[in-house]
Amino acid sequence: MSHEKKSEDEEIMVLDHEEVPGYRPVFLVAITLGILYLAYVFFRTL
């Protein structure tokens, strides 16, 4: 692998986007339900 040093004239490209309203609560609910389901399956198999 070669690591080339960037010159000071080159710009760093940054990929950015606006946050989608309501995404975080839905994401947290989905993750919580998934964890609860996995815990349920785990304890049923004991």
C-alpha positions in Angstrom: 0.0 0.0 0.0 1.2 3.4 -0.8 0.2 6.4 1.3 0.5 9.5 -0.7 0.5 12.9 1.1 -2.1 15.3 -0.3 -0.9 18.7 -1.3 -2.4 21.7 0.4 -4.1 22.8 -2.8 -6.4 19.7 -2.9 -9.8 19.9 -1.3 -11.1 17.2 1.0 -14.5 15.9 -0.2 -17.1 15.5 2.5 -20.4 13.7 1.9 -23.1 15.3 4.0 -26.9 15.4 4.1 -29.7 16.9 6.1 -31.2 14.9 9.0 -34.5 13.3 8.2 -37.1 14.4 10.8 -38.5 11.5 12.9 -35.8 9.0 11.8 -34.1 8.7 15.2 -37.1 7.7 17.3 -38.2 5.2 14.7 -34.7 3.8 14.6 -34.5 3.5 18.4 -37.9 1.7 18.5 -36.9 -0.7 15.8 -33.6 -1.5 17.5 -35.3 -1.9 20.9 -37.9 -4.3 19.5 -35.2 -6.3 17.8 -33.2 -6.6 21.1 -36.4 -7.6 23.0 -37.2 -10.2 20.4 -33.7 -11.7 20.5 -33.9 -11.8 24.3 -37.2 -13.5 24.2 -35.9 -16.2 21.8 -32.8 -16.6 23.9 -34.7 -17.2 27.1 -37.2 -19.5 25.5 -34.4 -21.8 24.4 -32.9 -22.2 27.9 
